[in-house]
Amino acid sequence: MANLDDEFDKDDEAIPAGGLNKKKILFILVPVLIVIGLVVSFYYIFNKNLHSGAPLPYSIISAGTEEDANAVIVFYDLPEITAQLKDNTGAASHVKMKISVELSRVEDVAAVEAMVSRLTDIIIAHTIELTPDEVSGSNGLYWLKEELLYRMNLVAAPIKITNINFKNFEIQNTKA
């Protein structure tokens, strides 16, 4: 028995006083790494926003001034709209437009998301009654913007749409 005690004492002498050996480091490091791995994997599994891949249909810009530090502008992107224009000459004309609406409150985004189909319907219903000459040029585009803003605010009330921005506006003429 004395032999075993001597071998055990020799192992203790090899470890410097107050130092850590490899076994103690592994006993501490392995559980910590396992916990970190579990936390990261659960985060990726249960966070649905990471898996959506689609960008958000709106962006928030801080427009805070000295008077109102909480002022924001929210740009909500509507889906691309294609509508046929009215034309008596026999040539079919289509307009493709990508519109974003400006909101002054972040809380209005959920209500606008619920009304996207109604807003799109208003845009299409008004646009199909126009001719290519009425929407061509800067005056025609300005008039269309103001008319759509008025009609969209009528439907979206009590939400206030402050502005409409054309991200893309393209008239395509095709022969019938």
BALOBA-1460 file (C-alpha; in Angstrom, 3 decimals):
// residues 176
<rec num="1" residu="m" x="0.000" y="0.000" z="0.000"/>
<rec num="2" residu="a" x="2.841" y="2.292" z="0.646"/>
<rec num="3" residu="n" x="3.778" y="1.948" z="-2.987"/>
<rec num="4" residu="l" x="0.453" y="3.301" z="-4.198"/>
<rec num="5" residu="d" x="0.637" y="6.254" z="-1.863"/>
<rec num="6" residu="d" x="4.107" y="7.094" z="-3.120"/>
<rec num="7" residu="e" x="2.922" y="7.099" z="-6.763"/>
<rec num="8" residu="f" x="-0.044" y="9.259" z="-5.857"/>
<rec num="9" residu="d" x="2.228" y="11.720" z="-4.067"/>
<rec num="10" residu="k" x="4.524" y="11.893" z="-7.097"/>
<rec num="11" residu="d" x="1.606" y="12.984" z="-9.314"/>
<rec num="12" residu="d" x="0.746" y="15.749" z="-6.867"/>
<rec num="13" residu="e" x="4.324" y="16.973" z="-6.858"/>
<rec num="14" residu="a" x="4.262" y="17.368" z="-10.648"/>
<rec num="15" residu="i" x="1.409" y="19.895" z="-10.454"/>
<rec num="16" residu="p" x="2.572" y="23.346" z="-9.431"/>
<rec num="17" residu="a" x="0.749" y="24.781" z="-6.442"/>
<rec num="18" residu="g" x="-2.253" y="26.889" z="-7.431"/>
<rec num="19" residu="g" x="-2.093" y="25.871" z="-11.122"/>
<rec num="20" residu="l" x="-4.685" y="24.093" z="-13.256"/>
<rec num="21" residu="n" x="-4.030" y="20.844" z="-15.007"/>
<rec num="22" residu="k" x="-5.553" y="19.751" z="-18.288"/>
<rec num="23" residu="k" x="-8.322" y="17.713" z="-16.681"/>
<rec num="24" residu="k" x="-9.574" y="20.658" z="-14.634"/>
<rec num="25" residu="i" x="-9.579" y="22.897" z="-17.714"/>
<rec num="26" residu="l" x="-11.562" y="20.319" z="-19.696"/>
<rec num="27" residu="f" x="-14.082" y="19.901" z="-16.872"/>
<rec num="28" residu="i" x="-14.762" y="23.641" z="-17.012"/>
<rec num="29" residu="l" x="-14.406" y="24.319" z="-20.741"/>
<rec num="30" residu="v" x="-16.463" y="21.440" z="-22.206"/>
<rec num="31" residu="p" x="-19.718" y="22.245" z="-20.350"/>
<rec num="32" residu="v" x="-19.352" y="25.949" z="-21.201"/>
<rec num="33" residu="l" x="-18.917" y="25.146" z="-24.901"/>
<rec num="34" residu="i" x="-21.916" y="22.800" z="-24.841"/>
<rec num="35" residu="v" x="-24.115" y="25.480" z="-23.262"/>
<rec num="36" residu="i" x="-22.984" y="28.091" z="-25.820"/>
<rec num="37" residu="g" x="-23.689" y="25.673" z="-28.663"/>
<rec num="38" residu="l" x="-27.169" y="24.889" z="-27.359"/>
<rec num="39" residu="v" x="-28.028" y="28.572" z="-26.920"/>
<rec num="40" residu="v" x="-26.919" y="29.448" z="-30.460"/>
<rec num="41" residu="s" x="-28.722" y="26.485" z="-32.011"/>
<rec num="42" residu="f" x="-31.980" y="27.222" z="-30.166"/>
<rec num="43" residu="y" x="-31.734" y="30.859" z="-31.217"/>
<rec num="44" residu="y" x="-31.495" y="29.935" z="-34.909"/>
<rec num="45" residu="i" x="-34.177" y="27.270" z="-34.689"/>
<rec num="46" residu="f" x="-36.806" y="29.349" z="-32.908"/>
<rec num="47" residu="n" x="-36.130" y="32.760" z="-34.456"/>
<rec num="48" residu="k" x="-38.471" y="32.913" z="-37.450"/>
<rec num="49" residu="n" x="-37.137" y="36.236" z="-38.735"/>
<rec num="50" residu="l" x="-33.796" y="34.656" z="-39.598"/>
<rec num="51" residu="h" x="-35.422" y="32.032" z="-41.822"/>
<rec num="52" residu="s" x="-37.799" y="34.309" z="-43.710"/>
<rec num="53" residu="g" x="-35.121" y="35.565" z="-46.085"/>
<rec num="54" residu="a" x="-37.493" y="38.175" z="-47.506"/>
<rec num="55" residu="p" x="-36.731" y="41.787" z="-46.776"/>
<rec num="56" residu="l" x="-39.251" y="43.771" z="-44.807"/>
<rec num="57" residu="p" x="-41.732" y="45.721" z="-46.964"/>
<rec num="58" residu="y" x="-41.001" y="48.909" z="-45.073"/>
<rec num="59" residu="s" x="-38.102" y="50.992" z="-43.840"/>
<rec num="60" residu="i" x="-37.989" y="53.466" z="-40.985"/>
<rec num="61" residu="i" x="-36.059" y="56.700" z="-41.232"/>
<rec num="62" residu="s" x="-35.479" y="58.859" z="-38.182"/>
<rec num="63" residu="a" x="-36.362" y="62.437" z="-38.996"/>
<rec num="64" residu="g" x="-35.882" y="63.718" z="-35.484"/>
<rec num="65" residu="t" x="-35.282" y="67.431" z="-35.182"/>
<rec num="66" residu="e" x="-34.496" y="69.471" z="-32.113"/>
<rec num="67" residu="e" x="-38.205" y="70.150" z="-31.538"/>
<rec num="68" residu="d" x="-39.441" y="66.592" z="-32.051"/>
<rec num="69" residu="a" x="-36.741" y="63.993" z="-31.410"/>
<rec num="70" residu="n" x="-39.155" y="61.055" z="-31.928"/>
<rec num="71" residu="a" x="-40.303" y="61.972" z="-35.451"/>
<rec num="72" residu="v" x="-39.947" y="59.163" z="-37.979"/>
<rec num="73" residu="i" x="-40.802" y="58.577" z="-41.609"/>
<rec num="74" residu="v" x="-41.886" y="55.092" z="-42.626"/>
<rec num="75" residu="f" x="-41.677" y="54.045" z="-46.273"/>
<rec num="76" residu="y" x="-43.979" y="51.094" z="-46.961"/>
<rec num="77" residu="d" x="-43.435" y="49.374" z="-50.326"/>
<rec num="78" residu="l" x="-46.548" y="48.233" z="-52.142"/>
<rec num="79" residu="p" x="-46.243" y="45.275" z="-54.525"/>
<rec num="80" residu="e" x="-45.494" y="46.042" z="-58.163"/>
<rec num="81" residu="i" x="-48.650" y="46.994" z="-60.028"/>
<rec num="82" residu="t" x="-49.361" y="46.452" z="-63.720"/>
<rec num="83" residu="a" x="-52.453" y="47.967" z="-65.297"/>
<rec num="84" residu="q" x="-53.668" y="48.374" z="-68.846"/>
<rec num="85" residu="l" x="-54.245" y="51.953" z="-69.936"/>
<rec num="86" residu="k" x="-57.303" y="53.069" z="-71.859"/>
<rec num="87" residu="d" x="-56.544" y="53.654" z="-75.517"/>
<rec num="88" residu="n" x="-58.907" y="54.088" z="-78.467"/>
<rec num="89" residu="t" x="-56.252" y="53.756" z="-81.181"/>
<rec num="90" residu="g" x="-55.987" y="49.968" z="-80.928"/>
<rec num="91" residu="a" x="-52.513" y="49.915" z="-79.414"/>
<rec num="92" residu="a" x="-52.403" y="48.271" z="-76.023"/>
<rec num="93" residu="s" x="-50.467" y="50.195" z="-73.399"/>
<rec num="94" residu="h" x="-49.550" y="48.914" z="-69.979"/>
<rec num="95" residu="v" x="-48.137" y="50.791" z="-67.060"/>
<rec num="96" residu="k" x="-45.864" y="49.099" z="-64.537"/>
<rec num="97" residu="m" x="-45.305" y="50.945" z="-61.310"/>
<rec num="98" residu="k" x="-43.623" y="50.329" z="-58.011"/>
<rec num="99" residu="i" x="-44.946" y="52.639" z="-55.300"/>
<rec num="100" residu="s" x="-43.974" y="53.272" z="-51.709"/>
<rec num="101" residu="v" x="-46.244" y="55.169" z="-49.370"/>
<rec num="102" residu="e" x="-44.975" y="57.461" z="-46.638"/>
<rec num="103" residu="l" x="-46.352" y="57.188" z="-43.138"/>
<rec num="104" residu="s" x="-45.532" y="59.353" z="-40.153"/>
<rec num="105" residu="r" x="-46.046" y="56.702" z="-37.464"/>
<rec num="106" residu="v" x="-44.594" y="53.226" z="-37.090"/>
<rec num="107" residu="e" x="-47.868" y="52.043" z="-35.540"/>
<rec num="108" residu="d" x="-49.644" y="52.562" z="-38.889"/>
<rec num="109" residu="v" x="-47.600" y="49.857" z="-40.644"/>
<rec num="110" residu="a" x="-49.794" y="47.006" z="-39.396"/>
<rec num="111" residu="a" x="-52.956" y="48.752" z="-40.596"/>
<rec num="112" residu="v" x="-51.434" y="49.465" z="-44.012"/>
<rec num="113" residu="e" x="-50.364" y="45.817" z="-44.311"/>
<rec num="114" residu="a" x="-53.979" y="44.835" z="-43.745"/>
<rec num="115" residu="m" x="-55.104" y="47.276" z="-46.470"/>
<rec num="116" residu="v" x="-52.549" y="46.482" z="-49.168"/>
<rec num="117" residu="s" x="-55.100" y="44.787" z="-51.423"/>
<rec num="118" residu="r" x="-57.533" y="47.711" z="-51.097"/>
<rec num="119" residu="l" x="-54.810" y="50.251" z="-51.823"/>
<rec num="120" residu="t" x="-53.634" y="48.256" z="-54.831"/>
<rec num="121" residu="d" x="-57.216" y="48.028" z="-56.075"/>
<rec num="122" residu="i" x="-57.628" y="51.806" z="-55.832"/>
<rec num="123" residu="i" x="-54.456" y="52.370" z="-57.836"/>
<rec num="124" residu="i" x="-55.513" y="49.918" z="-60.557"/>
<rec num="125" residu="a" x="-59.102" y="51.202" z="-60.708"/>
<rec num="126" residu="h" x="-57.945" y="54.770" z="-61.227"/>
<rec num="127" residu="t" x="-55.085" y="53.970" z="-63.596"/>
<rec num="128" residu="i" x="-57.115" y="51.877" z="-66.085"/>
<rec num="129" residu="e" x="-59.296" y="54.925" z="-66.808"/>
<rec num="130" residu="l" x="-56.296" y="56.963" z="-67.973"/>
<rec num="131" residu="t" x="-54.719" y="57.238" z="-71.405"/>
<rec num="132" residu="p" x="-50.974" y="57.146" z="-72.032"/>
<rec num="133" residu="d" x="-51.034" y="60.872" z="-72.864"/>
<rec num="134" residu="e" x="-52.540" y="61.708" z="-69.467"/>
<rec num="135" residu="v" x="-49.752" y="60.029" z="-67.487"/>
<rec num="136" residu="s" x="-46.793" y="60.890" z="-69.704"/>
<rec num="137" residu="g" x="-44.524" y="63.724" z="-68.700"/>
<rec num="138" residu="s" x="-43.851" y="65.274" z="-65.341"/>
<rec num="139" residu="n" x="-47.220" y="67.093" z="-65.170"/>
<rec num="140" residu="g" x="-49.135" y="63.874" z="-65.799"/>
<rec num="141" residu="l" x="-47.115" y="61.977" z="-63.209"/>
<rec num="142" residu="y" x="-47.577" y="64.746" z="-60.641"/>
<rec num="143" residu="w" x="-51.332" y="64.808" z="-61.275"/>
<rec num="144" residu="l" x="-51.503" y="60.987" z="-60.939"/>
<rec num="145" residu="k" x="-49.520" y="61.128" z="-57.695"/>
<rec num="146" residu="e" x="-51.817" y="63.739" z="-56.159"/>
<rec num="147" residu="e" x="-54.977" y="61.928" z="-57.277"/>
<rec num="148" residu="l" x="-53.762" y="58.580" z="-55.916"/>
<rec num="149" residu="l" x="-52.733" y="60.197" z="-52.636"/>
<rec num="150" residu="y" x="-56.214" y="61.707" z="-52.246"/>
<rec num="151" residu="r" x="-57.997" y="58.416" z="-53.029"/>
<rec num="152" residu="m" x="-55.707" y="56.328" z="-50.821"/>
<rec num="153" residu="n" x="-56.237" y="58.660" z="-47.863"/>
<rec num="154" residu="l" x="-59.999" y="58.352" z="-48.295"/>
<rec num="155" residu="v" x="-59.786" y="54.568" z="-47.962"/>
<rec num="156" residu="a" x="-57.053" y="54.487" z="-45.314"/>
<rec num="157" residu="a" x="-58.687" y="57.024" z="-42.960"/>
<rec num="158" residu="p" x="-57.952" y="57.427" z="-39.949"/>
<rec num="159" residu="i" x="-54.416" y="56.543" z="-41.050"/>
<rec num="160" residu="k" x="-52.701" y="59.426" z="-42.781"/>
<rec num="161" residu="i" x="-50.581" y="58.627" z="-45.825"/>
<rec num="162" residu="t" x="-48.352" y="61.667" z="-46.095"/>
<rec num="163" residu="n" x="-46.875" y="61.069" z="-49.534"/>
<rec num="164" residu="i" x="-46.563" y="58.637" z="-52.423"/>
<rec num="165" residu="n" x="-43.203" y="57.911" z="-54.021"/>
<rec num="166" residu="f" x="-42.871" y="56.280" z="-57.423"/>
<rec num="167" residu="k" x="-39.905" y="53.949" z="-57.266"/>
<rec num="168" residu="n" x="-40.532" y="52.788" z="-60.827"/>
<rec num="169" residu="f" x="-43.003" y="54.029" z="-63.431"/>
<rec num="170" residu="e" x="-42.863" y="52.549" z="-66.907"/>
<rec num="171" residu="i" x="-45.319" y="52.773" z="-69.801"/>
<rec num="172" residu="q" x="-45.081" y="49.850" z="-72.225"/>
<rec num="173" residu="n" x="-46.659" y="50.176" z="-75.670"/>
<rec num="174" residu="t" x="-47.492" y="47.003" z="-77.563"/>
<rec num="175" residu="k" x="-49.140" y="46.624" z="-80.957"/>
<rec num="176" residu="a" x="-52.494" y="44.878" z="-80.997"/>
